[in-house]
């Protein structure tokens, strides 16, 4: 059972990391779209 819990926790961690990456990169992309002159 511990192995199953660890696998589930690992999947949750990867999902959280991907969500953080999306949240960090999305605003940058939006800023680049709004300000094409500086990029």
N, C-alpha and C positions, 0 to 999 in steps of 0.2 A: 504493500500500500504506500510506503514511503516513496518508492520509486515513482509511482503514478503521481503522487503529490508534487514531487520535484519536477516531473515532466510538465505538469499543468502550470506550475509556477514559472518554469522556463518559458513556456509559450506566452504567458501573461506578460513576462518581462520583455520579450521580443515585441509584443504588440505595443506595450507602453513606449518602448524606445522608438518604434516606427512612428507612433503618434507624435512624440516629442520632435522627431526629425521633421515631420510634416508641418508641425506648428512653427518650427524655427525657419524652415525654408519657404513656406507659403508667403509670409509677410515680406520676405526679401524679394520674391518674385513679383509681388504686387508693387512694391516700391520701385523695382526696376521697370515695370510696365508704366507706372505713373511718371517716372523720371528717366526717360530714355536718353536725355541729353548728358547726364552725369555718368551713366554706365558706359 
